[in-house]
């Protein structure tokens, strides 16, 4: 088994879903590359894409169709001006033309060239899709893709994550190996070991720079979220709450920049109730941005993208662990814990329910927080175990297929659980723990395999059918 960089688990993304938006977008880009390797974009007469299973059933709410069209248009989700997405999609639909790869305009009729097949699933994975190109000589090119979580894409033959995998000096594929290498090498902290392994991809200086870049993106996302009001798109009429909560917590104090806002937050009353509300505000801000096609940090998925930002911002605003080094070590450890779930279970709600998203993000955040609070390696892993243990069995049942209810509030709950897990671990002796991180990861995977398919991001169970949503 090869290793995954922490920056493949924590990375820049776009809302509302890593598996249902970023995955199909990446698949479309991969298909464009396949066309170029086979013939050329200029030889294409038509392109078809069909989404199956969970991708189809929650596709509209997750923007799967939008991702497919923009990906085929050659747009990059890391670079696109998110304020222009609606305009670009409306142009494709009304003109019934698509600029394939930005190089050739072809006919594109929504419902004919792009289909959401809600009656069928592909055998390999519930997040399946098939792309097809018809060339001017009558020949065809067809490829299946599967969005396997966190924006990663696979075919039956290969997984896109394999392009980023390497063999590290000290491969950590489970919690036990982390502890073993730390003892063997005489290291003090989990992040020390992660630093060594990340050198397989980049220098320590580059690792530090990437982590601080991600932190900057997190801060900008939270700041955008706490300054936007109104109703989230999609038809559920969900009101954005982060801005109102932020305003109430600041008692009307004004600010003109992110730095001024943060200074006000840091100087706010540090009571339990106040801090609890701020953590919720941070998480709500991120996930409201995610729900409206904003740029966020995927950690490890978009549906769970608010947990790590909320906990990291909590540490910066309300604890003494505020240095750049603390930020870096938090993210390194959080990302490493995410790789363990990716390799040994799943981070896809379509495979494992929301325990695979919010549960994993809470485990990651708990571990990162414990690391910078001075926890031992055993306590770091214990914090991750506690956080996941109390998310086992969590279903994914988004109302109307939107990443809004219960997703947005669920990030606030996950952040609070992560902080609690870290505090418990810091006061515990991990050598006396009855459940290990490796055991809880296995339990999560067993639970995922036993979970009814209706509760795996299909909008066919739980809240999704219990709540009456009028058709728009």
C-alpha positions as CSV (number, residue, x, y, z in Angstrom):
1,X,0.0,0.0,0.0
2,X,1.3,3.4,-1.0
3,X,1.0,6.6,1.0
4,X,-1.2,9.7,0.5
5,X,-0.1,13.2,1.1
6,X,-2.0,15.1,3.8
7,X,-2.6,17.8,1.1
8,X,-4.7,15.3,-0.9
9,X,-7.0,15.0,2.1
10,X,-7.1,18.8,3.0
11,X,-7.1,20.9,-0.2
12,X,-8.8,23.7,-2.0
13,X,-12.2,22.8,-3.4
14,X,-15.5,24.2,-4.5
15,X,-19.0,23.6,-3.1
16,X,-21.3,22.0,-2.5
17,X,-19.9,18.4,-2.6
18,X,-16.5,16.8,-3.1
19,X,-17.9,13.5,-4.3
20,X,-20.9,14.9,-6.3
21,X,-19.4,18.2,-7.6
22,X,-15.6,18.0,-7.5
23,X,-15.5,14.3,-8.5
24,X,-17.6,14.7,-11.6
25,X,-15.8,17.9,-12.5
26,X,-12.5,16.0,-12.3
27,X,-13.9,13.1,-14.3
28,X,-14.9,15.5,-17.1
29,X,-11.4,16.9,-17.1
30,X,-10.0,13.4,-17.3
31,X,-12.3,12.6,-20.2
32,X,-11.1,15.7,-22.1
33,X,-7.5,14.4,-21.6
34,X,-8.5,11.0,-22.8
35,X,-10.0,12.5,-26.0
36,X,-6.8,14.5,-26.6
37,X,-4.7,11.3,-26.2
38,X,-7.0,9.4,-28.5
39,X,-7.7,11.9,-31.2
40,X,-8.4,15.7,-30.7
41,X,-11.2,17.9,-29.5
42,X,-11.6,19.3,-33.0
43,X,-12.7,15.9,-34.2
44,X,-15.6,15.6,-31.7
45,X,-19.1,16.1,-33.0
46,X,-21.0,15.3,-29.8
47,X,-20.3,14.5,-26.1
48,X,-22.7,12.6,-23.8
49,X,-22.5,12.1,-20.0
50,X,-24.8,10.0,-17.9
51,X,-24.8,10.0,-14.1
52,X,-26.0,7.0,-12.1
53,X,-27.0,6.0,-8.6
54,X,-26.3,8.6,-5.9
55,X,-24.9,11.0,-8.4
56,X,-28.2,11.1,-10.2
57,X,-30.5,10.9,-7.2
58,X,-29.0,13.9,-5.5
59,X,-27.4,15.4,-8.6
60,X,-29.4,18.6,-9.0
61,X,-29.0,19.5,-5.3
62,X,-25.3,18.7,-5.3
63,X,-24.6,20.5,-8.6
64,X,-23.4,17.3,-10.3
65,X,-24.9,18.4,-13.6
66,X,-23.3,21.8,-13.3
67,X,-19.9,20.3,-12.6
68,X,-20.2,18.0,-15.6
69,X,-20.9,20.9,-17.9
70,X,-18.3,23.2,-16.6
71,X,-15.7,20.4,-16.5
72,X,-16.4,19.6,-20.2
73,X,-16.1,23.3,-20.9
74,X,-12.5,23.2,-19.7
75,X,-13.1,25.2,-16.5
76,X,-11.0,24.6,-13.4
77,X,-12.8,24.7,-10.1
78,X,-9.7,26.0,-8.3
79,X,-9.6,29.0,-10.6
80,X,-13.1,29.7,-11.8
81,X,-14.8,32.9,-10.7
82,X,-17.6,31.4,-8.6
83,X,-19.8,34.4,-9.1
84,X,-20.0,33.6,-12.8
85,X,-21.1,30.0,-12.5
86,X,-24.8,30.6,-12.9
87,X,-24.2,32.8,-16.0
88,X,-22.0,30.2,-17.7
89,X,-24.6,27.4,-17.0
90,X,-27.5,29.5,-18.2
91,X,-25.6,30.2,-21.4
92,X,-25.0,26.5,-22.1
93,X,-28.7,25.6,-21.4
94,X,-30.2,28.4,-23.4
95,X,-27.8,28.4,-26.4
96,X,-27.7,24.6,-26.4
97,X,-24.1,24.8,-27.2
98,X,-21.0,23.8,-25.2
99,X,-17.4,25.0,-25.8
100,X,-15.7,21.6,-25.4
101,X,-12.4,22.1,-23.5
102,X,-12.6,25.8,-24.4
103,X,-11.6,24.8,-28.0
104,X,-14.6,23.8,-30.0
105,X,-18.3,24.6,-29.8
106,X,-20.6,21.6,-30.1
107,X,-24.4,21.0,-29.7
108,X,-25.3,20.3,-26.1
109,X,-28.9,19.8,-25.1
110,X,-29.6,19.3,-21.4
111,X,-31.6,16.1,-21.0
112,X,-30.1,14.6,-24.1
113,X,-26.4,15.1,-23.8
114,X,-26.5,15.1,-20.0
115,X,-28.8,12.6,-18.3
116,X,-29.4,11.9,-14.6
117,X,-30.3,8.2,-14.6
118,X,-32.1,7.7,-11.2
119,X,-33.2,4.1,-11.9
120,X,-29.9,2.5,-12.5
121,X,-26.5,2.2,-10.7
122,X,-23.2,1.0,-12.0
123,X,-21.9,-2.1,-10.3
124,X,-18.5,-0.8,-9.3
125,X,-19.6,2.1,-7.1
126,X,-22.8,4.1,-6.3
127,X,-21.2,7.3,-7.6
128,X,-20.9,6.1,-11.2
129,X,-20.9,8.0,-14.5
130,X,-20.2,7.3,-18.2
131,X,-18.8,9.8,-20.7
132,X,-19.0,9.3,-24.4
133,X,-17.6,11.2,-27.4
134,X,-18.8,10.8,-30.9
135,X,-16.2,11.8,-33.6
136,X,-16.8,13.1,-37.1
137,X,-15.6,9.9,-38.6
138,X,-18.4,8.0,-36.8
139,X,-16.2,6.4,-34.2
140,X,-16.9,6.6,-30.5
141,X,-14.9,6.8,-27.3
142,X,-16.5,5.8,-24.0
143,X,-15.2,5.7,-20.4
144,X,-16.8,5.0,-17.0
145,X,-15.7,6.9,-13.9
146,X,-16.5,6.6,-10.2
147,X,-16.4,9.4,-7.7
148,X,-15.0,7.7,-4.6
149,X,-14.9,10.5,-2.1
150,X,-13.0,13.7,-1.4
151,X,-13.0,14.6,-5.1
152,X,-11.0,11.5,-6.0
153,X,-12.0,9.7,-9.2
154,X,-11.6,6.0,-10.2
155,X,-12.2,3.8,-13.2
156,X,-12.5,0.1,-13.0
157,X,-8.8,-0.1,-13.8
158,X,-7.3,2.7,-11.8
159,X,-7.9,5.3,-9.1
160,X,-6.9,9.0,-9.7
161,X,-5.4,9.1,-6.2
162,X,-2.7,6.6,-7.4
163,X,-1.2,9.4,-9.4
164,X,-0.3,11.1,-6.1
165,X,0.7,8.1,-4.1
166,X,4.3,7.3,-3.3
167,X,6.2,4.9,-1.0
168,X,7.3,6.9,2.0
169,X,10.2,6.1,4.2
170,X,7.9,5.4,7.2
171,X,4.6,4.3,5.7
172,X,1.8,4.9,8.2
173,X,-1.3,3.0,7.0
174,X,-2.8,2.6,10.5
175,X,-2.6,4.1,14.0
176,X,-0.4,1.3,15.2
177,X,2.3,2.0,12.6
178,X,2.3,5.7,13.6
179,X,3.0,4.8,17.2
180,X,5.6,2.2,16.2
181,X,7.6,4.6,14.0
182,X,7.5,7.4,16.6
183,X,9.0,5.1,19.2
184,X,11.5,3.6,16.7
185,X,12.8,7.0,15.6
186,X,12.7,8.6,19.0
187,X,10.2,11.3,18.0
188,X,8.1,13.3,20.3
189,X,5.1,14.2,18.2
190,X,2.9,12.8,15.5
191,X,3.5,15.8,13.3
192,X,7.3,15.1,13.5
193,X,6.6,11.8,11.7
194,X,4.3,13.4,9.2
195,X,6.9,16.0,8.4
196,X,9.4,13.2,7.5
197,X,6.9,11.4,5.2
198,X,5.7,14.6,3.5
199,X,9.3,15.1,2.3
200,X,8.5,12.4,-0.2
201,X,6.4,15.0,-2.0
202,X,8.0,18.3,-1.1
203,X,10.5,20.1,1.2
204,X,9.7,21.0,4.7
205,X,9.6,24.7,3.7
206,X,7.1,23.9,0.9
207,X,5.0,21.8,3.3
208,X,4.9,24.8,5.7
209,X,3.9,27.2,2.9
210,X,1.1,24.9,1.7
211,X,-0.3,24.5,5.2
212,X,-0.3,28.3,5.8
213,X,-1.9,28.8,2.3
214,X,-4.7,26.5,3.3
215,X,-5.1,28.4,6.6
216,X,-5.3,31.6,4.7
217,X,-8.0,30.1,2.5
218,X,-9.9,28.9,5.6
219,X,-9.8,32.4,7.1
220,X,-11.1,34.0,3.9
221,X,-13.9,31.4,3.6
222,X,-15.1,32.0,7.2
223,X,-14.9,35.8,6.7
224,X,-17.0,35.6,3.5
225,X,-19.5,33.4,5.3
226,X,-20.0,35.7,8.2
227,X,-20.6,38.7,5.9
228,X,-23.2,37.2,3.6
229,X,-26.9,37.1,4.4
230,X,-30.0,35.9,2.5
231,X,-31.3,32.6,1.3
232,X,-29.2,29.7,0.1
233,X,-29.9,28.5,-3.5
234,X,-31.8,25.2,-4.2
235,X,-35.4,25.9,-3.2
236,X,-35.4,24.9,0.4
237,X,-35.4,28.5,1.4
238,X,-32.7,27.9,4.1
239,X,-31.7,31.2,5.7
240,X,-28.0,32.0,6.1
241,X,-27.4,32.3,9.8
242,X,-23.7,32.9,10.3
243,X,-23.8,36.6,9.5
244,X,-26.6,37.2,12.0
245,X,-24.9,35.1,14.7
246,X,-21.7,37.0,14.1
247,X,-23.4,40.3,14.4
248,X,-25.1,39.3,17.6
249,X,-22.0,37.9,19.2
250,X,-20.1,41.2,18.4
251,X,-22.9,43.3,19.8
252,X,-23.0,45.5,16.8
253,X,-19.2,46.3,16.8
254,X,-18.1,47.3,13.3
255,X,-15.0,46.1,11.3
256,X,-13.6,46.8,7.9
257,X,-11.2,43.9,7.3
258,X,-10.7,40.3,8.2
259,X,-7.9,41.3,10.6
260,X,-10.1,43.8,12.4
261,X,-12.9,41.2,12.7
262,X,-10.5,38.6,14.1
263,X,-9.2,41.1,16.6
264,X,-12.7,41.7,17.9
265,X,-13.4,37.9,18.1
266,X,-10.2,37.3,20.1
267,X,-11.2,40.0,22.6
268,X,-14.7,38.7,23.1
269,X,-15.8,37.2,26.4
270,X,-14.3,33.8,26.8
271,X,-17.2,32.0,28.6
272,X,-18.2,28.5,27.6
273,X,-21.5,29.6,26.2
274,X,-19.9,32.4,24.1
275,X,-17.1,30.1,22.8
276,X,-19.6,27.4,21.9
277,X,-21.6,30.0,19.8
278,X,-18.5,31.2,18.1
279,X,-17.5,27.6,17.1
280,X,-20.9,27.1,15.6
281,X,-20.7,30.5,13.8
282,X,-17.3,29.5,12.2
283,X,-18.7,26.2,11.0
284,X,-22.0,27.7,9.7
285,X,-20.1,30.3,7.8
286,X,-18.0,27.7,5.9
287,X,-20.9,25.4,5.1
288,X,-23.1,28.2,4.0
289,X,-20.4,29.2,1.5
290,X,-20.1,25.5,0.5
291,X,-23.9,25.3,-0.1
292,X,-23.7,28.2,-2.5
293,X,-20.9,27.0,-4.8
294,X,-18.3,29.0,-2.8
295,X,-14.6,28.1,-2.7
296,X,-13.8,26.1,0.5
297,X,-11.2,23.7,1.9
298,X,-12.2,20.1,1.3
299,X,-11.3,18.4,4.6
300,X,-11.8,15.5,3.9
301,X,-15.0,16.3,1.9
302,X,-17.1,19.3,1.1
303,X,-20.1,18.2,3.2
304,X,-17.8,18.1,6.2
305,X,-15.7,21.2,5.2
306,X,-16.7,23.3,8.2
307,X,-15.4,21.1,11.1
308,X,-11.6,21.6,10.7
309,X,-11.9,25.3,10.0
310,X,-14.1,25.8,13.1
311,X,-11.8,23.9,15.4
312,X,-8.7,25.5,14.0
313,X,-10.2,28.9,14.3
314,X,-11.3,28.1,17.8
315,X,-7.7,27.2,18.7
316,X,-6.5,30.5,17.2
317,X,-9.1,32.7,18.9
318,X,-9.7,31.1,22.2
319,X,-6.6,29.1,23.2
320,X,-2.9,29.9,23.7
321,X,-1.9,27.8,20.7
322,X,-1.8,30.5,18.1
323,X,1.5,30.3,16.3
324,X,2.0,29.5,12.6
325,X,3.8,26.3,13.8
326,X,0.6,25.3,15.7
327,X,-1.5,25.9,12.5
328,X,0.9,23.8,10.5
329,X,1.2,20.9,13.0
330,X,-2.6,20.9,13.4
331,X,-3.2,20.5,9.7
332,X,-0.4,17.9,9.2
333,X,-1.8,15.6,11.9
334,X,-5.5,16.2,10.9
335,X,-4.6,15.3,7.3
336,X,-2.6,12.2,8.4
337,X,-5.6,10.9,10.3
338,X,-7.8,11.4,7.2
339,X,-5.5,9.2,5.2
340,X,-6.0,6.3,7.6
341,X,-9.8,6.5,7.0
342,X,-9.3,6.9,3.2
343,X,-7.1,3.8,3.0
344,X,-8.9,1.5,5.5
345,X,-12.5,2.5,5.2
346,X,-14.1,5.4,3.2
347,X,-14.6,9.1,3.2
348,X,-17.6,8.8,0.8
349,X,-21.1,9.3,2.2
350,X,-22.4,7.3,-0.8
351,X,-20.4,4.4,0.5
352,X,-20.6,4.9,4.3
353,X,-23.2,7.5,5.2
354,X,-22.3,10.7,7.0
355,X,-20.1,8.9,9.5
356,X,-17.6,8.8,6.6
357,X,-17.7,12.6,6.3
358,X,-18.6,14.4,9.5
359,X,-17.3,11.5,11.6
360,X,-13.9,11.5,9.8
361,X,-13.6,15.3,9.8
362,X,-14.3,15.3,13.6
363,X,-11.6,12.6,14.2
364,X,-9.2,14.7,12.1
365,X,-9.9,17.9,13.9
366,X,-9.8,16.2,17.4
367,X,-6.4,14.8,16.6
368,X,-5.0,18.1,15.3
369,X,-6.2,20.0,18.3
370,X,-4.8,17.4,20.7
371,X,-1.4,17.7,18.9
372,X,-1.1,21.4,19.4
373,X,-2.4,21.3,23.0
374,X,0.7,19.1,23.8
375,X,-0.9,15.7,23.7
376,X,1.2,12.6,23.5
377,X,1.0,10.5,20.3
378,X,-1.2,8.1,22.1
379,X,-3.5,10.9,23.2
380,X,-3.7,12.2,19.6
381,X,-4.9,8.9,18.3
382,X,-7.2,8.5,21.3
383,X,-8.9,11.8,20.5
384,X,-9.5,10.7,16.9
385,X,-10.9,7.4,18.1
386,X,-13.3,9.2,20.6
387,X,-14.5,11.6,17.9
388,X,-15.3,8.8,15.4
389,X,-16.8,6.5,18.1
390,X,-19.5,9.0,18.7
391,X,-20.4,9.4,15.0
392,X,-20.7,5.7,14.2
393,X,-23.8,4.9,12.3
394,X,-24.5,8.5,11.3
395,X,-26.6,8.5,8.1
396,X,-26.5,10.7,5.1
397,X,-30.0,11.8,4.2
398,X,-29.9,15.3,2.7
399,X,-33.3,16.9,2.2
400,X,-34.0,17.5,-1.6
401,X,-30.4,16.3,-2.3
402,X,-29.0,19.6,-1.1
403,X,-26.0,20.0,1.1
404,X,-28.0,22.1,3.6
405,X,-30.2,20.1,5.9
406,X,-28.9,18.4,8.1
407,X,-25.4,19.0,6.6
408,X,-24.8,22.6,7.7
409,X,-25.7,22.3,11.4
410,X,-24.1,18.9,11.5
411,X,-20.7,20.6,10.9
412,X,-21.2,22.7,14.0
413,X,-22.0,19.5,16.0
414,X,-19.0,17.8,14.6
415,X,-16.7,20.6,15.6
416,X,-18.0,20.7,19.2
417,X,-17.6,16.9,19.4
418,X,-14.0,17.2,18.1
419,X,-13.1,19.8,20.8
420,X,-14.8,17.6,23.5
421,X,-12.9,14.5,22.2
422,X,-9.6,16.4,22.4
423,X,-10.3,17.6,26.0
424,X,-11.2,14.1,27.1
425,X,-8.1,12.6,25.5
426,X,-5.9,15.2,27.1
427,X,-7.1,14.1,30.6
428,X,-6.8,10.4,29.8
429,X,-4.2,7.6,29.8
430,X,-4.3,6.2,26.2
431,X,-2.5,3.0,27.4
432,X,-5.7,2.1,29.3
433,X,-8.1,2.8,26.4
434,X,-10.3,-0.2,25.6
435,X,-10.8,0.8,21.9
436,X,-8.0,1.8,19.5
437,X,-8.2,4.1,16.5
438,X,-7.6,1.2,14.2
439,X,-10.5,-0.7,15.8
440,X,-12.9,2.2,15.4
441,X,-11.9,2.6,11.8
442,X,-12.7,-1.0,11.2
443,X,-16.0,-0.7,13.0
444,X,-16.9,2.3,10.9
445,X,-16.2,0.3,7.7
446,X,-18.2,-2.6,9.0
447,X,-21.1,-0.2,9.8
448,X,-20.9,1.3,6.4
449,X,-21.2,-2.0,4.7
450,X,-24.2,-3.0,6.8
451,X,-26.0,0.4,6.4
452,X,-29.1,0.4,4.3
453,X,-28.5,2.0,0.9
454,X,-31.3,4.5,1.5
455,X,-29.1,6.2,4.1
456,X,-26.1,6.6,1.9
457,X,-26.6,10.0,0.2
458,X,-29.7,9.0,-1.9
459,X,-32.3,11.3,-0.4
460,X,-34.5,8.3,-0.1
461,X,-34.4,7.8,3.7
462,X,-34.5,9.5,7.1
463,X,-35.0,13.3,7.1
464,X,-35.1,13.4,3.3
465,X,-38.5,11.5,3.2
466,X,-39.8,12.5,6.7
467,X,-39.8,16.2,5.8
468,X,-42.4,17.3,3.2
469,X,-40.7,19.5,0.6
470,X,-43.1,21.0,-2.0
471,X,-42.0,20.8,-5.6
472,X,-40.8,24.0,-7.0
